[in-house]
Amino acid sequence: MDWYYYIALAAILSQLVFLIQMCRNYRYALAKYKKKRSSYWPRTALFVPCKDLDSAFQKNITSFFNQDYENYLLWFVVADKSDPAYDELCKLKNRLSQSSKAQDVQVFVAGPVRNSTSGQQPPKGKISRKTRGNRRPATTPEISNGAGQGQSCSQKNHNLLYCYERIGDDVEVLAFADSDICVRSDWLSHIVWPLRKSKNGAASGYRWFIPKKNNLASLALSAVNAKIAQLLGSTRFNQAWGGSMAIRVDVFRQVGLDKIWPKALSDDLSLSLAVKKAGKKVVFVPACLVASYESTNWRRLFEFGRRQFLITRVSAPRTWWFGLCSSLYSVLGLWAGAALAVYAAMIGEKNLPLFAAVPILFFASQLGRAIMRQKMVSKLLKYDLPQMKAAMAADILAFWIWSLLLLSFIISSAFGRTIRWRGIRYKLLGPTETIVVGD
């Protein structure tokens, strides 16, 4: 099996290169997350789309009111007043607005995404006196596919565009956050900081799932997500994540997101693609790695995993192929390498040490990366450390299982184009072609 010599050598070298890159990401995160960002405060509109009451909803929403930032608007948006999040947001607004540094707090109702053939416009939101004179005219972010069937965007994009159409001319930066995350008080200062440089098109954090209860499915969710979070660093391969990201208004318009989002399902993948096409960078901000307190079961976990990768397959196929190939390579390097090493021992292969070196190196590298990412998050989210101990142990001790689970998510996303997201079914025709199928 002389051919294996070259395959083994390539596998060992590539695994070492990948491990070195993960070490760089680790050092980058630890070097950046403690820095103070208090000298760049452009006027920023923070949009938080909400649907239903997420886990730790009050704690999450309160963290947006508590930003140590002197120049921001805080706008929440729901699809309908019947959403349970609406009443809760109104209560929190009344209770927390006076003590917040936010210069304007609003709770908007954007209305549901409708077929463009209906001719209906979304309801108008209330505009504060601070922004009323400068607001842009509202538009309906739906289009027609010419076949009588409604083609449009996701409800989330619809809600974000509803807010965007109401910003004043004095707003320089748009920041976005999901309602299922909890942010630190300097989150907004950090997320806008990279945007002071024109070469940086967008800034992004990422989520870290912290199990509310330590059942196996919740631990698996945290571990699989952690493997993806570790890929972010000082690299041109970064992708923005919509739950914690920001972009300058002029760049938003320059790259055409006001025209892309009305037809897209994904807010973040479409933003990443547009920013990179314009020759700009997506910057990962370690201080904006955010806690998401969740518990799940196996059915919801597989639904979530398939949905995330199916959206990626349609919206960013190159990223999906990279994920499939790297995940398959990781699994085969360990398990197929171990099987070949056992076979080589059985037949008395003279190059047995080389055969054995491949699975040993893959095992050691993957274990090292698991320890590294958990050590990183223990510093970035140190206040949540007591809640994370079981998830940290599960990731380190069973990393080889989570690699198989991640691969199963990616493979399952290779089939079909229909997903359910926040109670709405969508059919993905292309990166900027989405049909709302129904509830």
C-alpha positions in Angstrom: 0.0 0.0 0.0 2.6 2.5 -1.1 -0.1 4.9 -2.2 -1.2 5.3 1.4 2.2 6.9 2.2 1.4 10.0 0.2 -2.2 10.2 1.4 -1.1 9.8 5.1 1.6 12.5 4.6 -0.9 14.9 3.1 -3.5 14.2 5.9 -0.9 14.8 8.6 0.3 18.1 7.1 -3.2 19.4 6.5 -4.2 18.5 10.0 -1.2 20.4 11.4 -2.1 23.4 9.3 -5.7 23.4 10.5 -4.5 23.1 14.1 -2.2 26.1 13.7 -5.1 28.1 12.3 -7.3 27.2 15.3 -4.4 28.3 17.6 -4.3 31.7 15.8 -8.1 32.1 16.2 -7.7 31.3 19.9 -4.9 33.9 20.4 -6.9 36.4 18.4 -10.0 36.0 20.6 -8.1 36.3 23.9 -6.1 39.4 22.6 -9.2 41.3 21.6 -12.1 40.6 24.0 -10.8 42.7 26.9 -10.0 45.9 25.0 -11.9 49.1 25.8 -13.8 50.6 22.9 -15.0 54.1 24.0 -13.7 56.5 21.4 -15.9 55.7 18.4 -19.7 56.2 19.0 -21.4 56.9 15.7 -25.2 57.3 15.9 -26.4 53.7 15.8 -29.9 52.1 15.3 -30.1 48.8 17.1 -32.8 46.5 15.6 -34.1 43.5 17.6 -36.7 41.4 15.8 -38.8 39.3 18.2 -41.2 36.4 17.8 -42.6 34.6 20.8 -41.0 34.5 24.2 -37.5 33.0 24.0 -35.8 31.4 26.9 -34.6 34.0 29.4 -36.5 36.6 27.3 -36.5 39.3 30.0 -32.8 38.9 30.8 -32.0 39.1 27.1 -34.0 42.2 26.3 -32.9 44.0 29.5 -29.3 43.6 28.3 -30.1 45.7 25.2 -31.4 48.5 27.5 -28.2 48.4 29.5 -25.7 49.3 26.8 -22.9 51.6 27.9 -23.2 53.6 24.6 -24.1 57.3 24.4 -25.6 57.5 21.0 -28.0 54.7 20.0 -31.7 54.1 19.2 -33.2 50.8 20.4 -36.0 49.5 18.2 -37.8 46.2 18.7 -40.1 44.8 16.0 -42.7 42.1 15.9 -44.9 40.8 13.1 -48.2 41.2 15.0 -49.6 42.6 18.2 -50.9 39.2 19.0 -47.4 37.9 19.4 -46.8 37.4 23.2 -43.5 39.2 22.8 -45.3 42.5 22.0 -46.9 43.0 25.4 -43.8 41.9 27.2 -41.7 44.4 25.2 -44.1 47.2 25.9 -43.9 46.4 29.7 -40.1 46.3 29.6 -40.0 49.6 27.6 -42.1 51.4 30.1 -40.0 50.0 33.0 -36.5 50.4 31.6 -36.5 53.3 29.1 -35.8 56.0 31.7 -32.7 54.4 33.1 -31.3 53.4 29.6 -28.8 55.4 27.6 -30.9 54.6 24.5 -32.0 58.0 23.1 -35.1 56.5 21.6 -36.9 53.2 22.3 -39.7 51.9 20.1 -41.7 48.7 19.7 -42.8 48.4 16.1 -45.4 46.1 14.5 -44.3 45.3 10.9 -47.1 43.1 9.9 -46.7 39.6 8.4 -45.0 39.0 5.1 -47.8 39.1 2.4 -48.0 38.1 -1.2 -47.2 41.2 -3.3 -50.4 40.5 -5.3 -52.5 41.4 -2.2 -51.7 45.1 -2.6 -51.6 45.6 1.1 -49.0 47.7 2.8 -47.5 47.0 6.2 -48.9 49.0 9.1 -47.1 52.2 9.9 -45.0 52.3 13.1 -44.9 55.2 15.6 -41.9 57.4 15.0 -40.3 59.3 17.9 -39.9 63.1 17.6 -36.2 62.7 17.5 -36.3 60.9 14.1 -39.7 61.8 12.6 -38.4 64.7 10.5 -35.7 62.6 8.8 -37.4 59.3 8.3 -37.4 57.6 4.9 -40.6 56.6 3.3 -41.8 53.1 4.2 -42.0 50.5 1.4 -43.3 47.0 1.2 -40.5 44.5 0.9 -42.3 41.9 -1.2 -42.0 41.1 -4.9 -44.0 39.0 -7.3 -42.6 36.0 -9.2 -44.9 36.6 -12.0 -46.8 33.4 -11.6 -49.5 34.5 -9.2 -47.7 32.9 -6.2 -46.3 35.1 -3.5 -42.5 35.2 -3.5 -40.9 37.2 -0.8 -38.4 37.3 2.0 -38.3 35.8 5.5 -40.4 37.4 8.2 -37.1 38.4 9.9 -35.9 40.3 6.9 -39.3 41.9 6.5 -39.1 43.1 10.1 -35.6 44.5 9.7 -36.4 46.3 6.5 -39.5 47.8 8.2 -37.1 49.4 10.7 -34.5 50.4 8.2 -37.1 52.4 6.2 -37.7 54.5 9.3 -34.2 55.5 10.2 -33.2 59.2 10.1 -30.5 60.7 7.9 -28.3 61.1 11.0 -28.1 57.3 11.6 -24.6 56.1 10.6 -24.6 52.4 11.7 -27.2 49.6 11.8 -26.7 47.0 14.5 -28.7 43.8 14.7 -29.4 41.4 17.5 -31.6 38.4 18.1 -34.0 38.2 21.1 -32.6 34.9 22.3 -29.1 36.3 23.2 -27.8 38.1 26.2 -25.1 40.7 25.6 -22.6 42.4 27.9 -22.9 46.1 28.5 -20.1 47.0 26.1 -21.4 44.8 23.3 -22.6 47.8 21.1 -19.3 49.6 21.5 -17.4 46.6 20.4 -19.6 45.6 17.4 -19.4 49.1 15.8 -15.6 49.6 16.5 -14.3 47.8 13.4 -16.6 49.9 11.2 -14.4 53.0 11.7 -12.1 51.6 8.9 -13.5 51.7 5.4 -12.0 48.3 4.5 -14.2 46.6 7.0 -17.7 46.1 5.5 -19.4 44.4 8.5 -18.7 43.3 12.0 -20.0 40.2 13.7 -20.0 38.2 16.8 -21.5 34.7 17.2 -23.6 32.7 19.6 -22.6 30.2 22.3 -25.4 27.9 23.4 -25.5 27.5 27.2 -27.9 24.7 28.2 -30.7 25.6 30.6 -30.9 22.0 31.5 -28.2 19.4 30.9 -30.1 16.8 28.9 -28.1 15.1 26.1 -29.7 17.0 23.2 -29.0 20.4 24.8 -25.4 19.4 25.4 -25.1 18.2 21.8 -26.4 21.5 20.6 -23.8 23.4 22.6 -21.0 21.2 21.4 -21.8 21.2 17.7 -22.3 25.0 17.7 -19.0 25.4 19.5 -17.1 23.6 16.7 -18.4 26.2 14.2 -17.7 29.2 16.5 -14.1 28.1 16.7 -13.6 28.7 13.0 -14.0 32.5 13.4 -11.0 34.6 13.8 -8.7 37.0 12.0 -9.4 35.4 8.6 -11.1 36.4 5.3 -13.3 33.3 5.6 -15.5 34.8 8.3 -19.2 34.8 7.9 -21.5 37.3 9.6 -24.1 36.0 12.1 -27.4 37.9 12.1 -27.9 37.6 15.9 -24.9 39.9 16.6 -23.7 42.0 13.7 -23.4 45.6 12.5 -22.9 47.5 9.2 -22.5 51.1 8.2 -25.6 52.6 6.5 -23.6 53.8 3.5 -22.2 50.3 3.0 -25.6 48.7 3.5 -26.8 50.8 0.6 -23.6 50.5 -1.5 -23.7 46.7 -1.5 -27.4 46.7 -2.3 -28.8 45.0 0.8 -31.9 47.2 0.7 -32.6 45.4 -2.6 -31.3 42.0 -1.7 -33.1 41.4 1.6 -36.6 41.9 0.1 -36.0 38.6 -1.8 -33.8 36.6 0.6 -34.4 34.3 3.4 -31.1 34.7 5.2 -30.1 38.1 6.6 -26.5 37.2 7.5 -25.4 35.0 4.7 -26.7 37.4 2.1 -25.0 40.3 3.9 -21.7 38.4 4.0 -21.9 37.6 0.3 -22.7 41.2 -0.7 -20.0 42.7 1.5 -17.3 40.3 0.2 -18.4 40.9 -3.4 -17.8 44.6 -2.8 -14.2 43.8 -1.7 -14.7 44.4 2.0 -14.1 42.3 5.0 -16.4 40.7 7.6 -14.6 41.2 10.9 -15.2 38.8 13.8 -15.4 40.6 17.2 -14.6 38.2 20.0 -16.2 40.5 22.7 -19.5 40.0 20.8 -19.6 36.3 21.2 -22.9 36.1 23.0 -24.7 33.7 25.4 -27.9 32.0 24.2 -29.6 30.1 27.0 -31.4 27.2 25.4 -32.7 23.7 26.1 -33.9 21.4 23.3 -34.8 17.8 22.4 -33.6 15.6 19.7 -36.4 16.4 17.2 -35.9 20.1 17.5 -32.1 19.7 17.4 -32.2 17.8 14.1 -34.7 20.3 12.7 -32.4 23.2 13.7 -29.3 21.6 12.3 -30.8 20.7 9.0 -32.4 24.2 8.7 -29.1 26.0 9.3 -27.2 24.0 6.7 -30.0 24.0 4.2 -30.1 27.8 4.3 -26.3 27.7 3.9 -26.5 25.3 0.9 -28.9 27.5 -1.0 -27.6 31.0 0.1 -23.8 30.2 0.2 -23.1 26.9 -1.6 -19.3 27.3 -1.4 -19.5 27.6 2.4 -21.7 24.5 2.5 -19.3 22.5 0.3 -16.5 23.6 2.6 -18.4 22.4 5.6 -19.3 19.1 4.0 -15.7 18.3 2.8 -14.0 19.5 6.1 -16.5 17.5 8.2 -16.2 14.4 6.1 -12.4 14.7 6.2 -12.4 15.0 10.0 -14.6 11.9 10.4 -12.8 9.8 7.8 -9.3 10.8 9.1 -10.2 9.5 12.5 -12.3 6.4 11.8 -11.1 5.3 8.4 -7.6 6.0 9.5 -8.1 3.8 12.6 -9.6 1.0 10.5 -6.6 1.1 8.1 -4.1 1.1 11.0 -5.8 -2.0 12.4 -5.7 -3.7 9.0 -2.0 -2.7 8.5 -1.2 -4.3 11.9 -3.0 -7.5 10.9 -1.1 -7.9 7.7 2.2 -6.9 9.1 2.6 -3.7 7.0 6.2 -2.4 7.3 5.0 1.2 7.5 2.7 0.5 10.4 3.9 3.6 12.4 2.8 5.8 9.6 -0.6 4.1 9.4 -1.0 4.5 13.2 0.2 8.2 13.1 -2.8 9.4 11.1 -5.7 8.4 13.5 -3.6 9.3 16.5 -2.9 12.8 15.1 -6.5 13.3 14.1 -7.6 12.3 17.6 -5.1 14.5 19.4 -5.8 17.5 17.1 -9.6 17.3 17.6 -9.2 16.8 21.3 -6.8 19.8 21.5 -9.2 22.0 19.6 -12.1 21.0 21.9 -10.0 21.9 25.0 -8.9 25.2 23.3 -12.4 26.4 22.4 -13.7 25.6 25.9 -10.8 27.4 27.5 -11.5 30.4 25.2 -15.2 30.6 26.1 -14.5 30.2 29.8 -12.7 33.6 29.5 -15.1 35.3 27.1 -18.3 34.2 29.0 -16.7 33.8 32.4 -19.9 34.9 34.3 -21.7 32.0 32.7 -19.0 29.5 33.6 -21.0 27.6 36.4 -23.8 26.9 33.9 -21.4 25.7 31.2 -19.4 23.1 33.1 -21.5 20.1 31.9 -21.4 21.3 28.3 -17.7 21.9 28.5 -17.1 18.4 29.7 -19.4 16.9 27.1 -17.6 18.7 24.3 -14.1 17.6 25.5 -15.0 14.0 26.3 -17.2 13.2 23.4 -15.8 15.4 20.6 -15.7 12.4 18.3 -19.5 11.9 18.6 -20.3 15.5 17.9 -18.2 15.3 14.7 -20.5 12.5 13.5 -23.6 14.5 14.5 -22.4 17.6 12.6 -21.8 15.5 9.5 -25.3 14.1 9.7 -26.8 17.6 9.8 -24.9 18.6 6.7 -25.8 15.5 4.8 -29.5 15.8 5.7 -29.4 19.4 4.4 -28.4 18.1 1.0 -32.0 17.1 0.2 -35.1 19.2 -0.2 -35.6 23.0 -0.1 -38.4 23.5 2.4 -37.8 24.5 6.0 -39.9 25.7 9.0 -38.5 28.7 10.8 -40.2 30.4 13.7 -43.5 28.8 12.8 -43.5 29.8 9.1 -42.7 27.4 6.2 -40.4 28.6 3.4 -39.3 27.2 0.1 -35.9 28.3 -0.9 -35.6 28.6 -4.7 -32.2 30.4 -4.6 -30.1 32.9 -2.7 -32.6 35.7 -3.5 -35.7 33.6 -4.3 -37.9 32.6 -1.4 -41.5 31.5 -1.3 -43.6 31.7 1.9 -45.4 28.4 1.8 -47.6 29.0 4.9 -47.8 28.4 8.6 
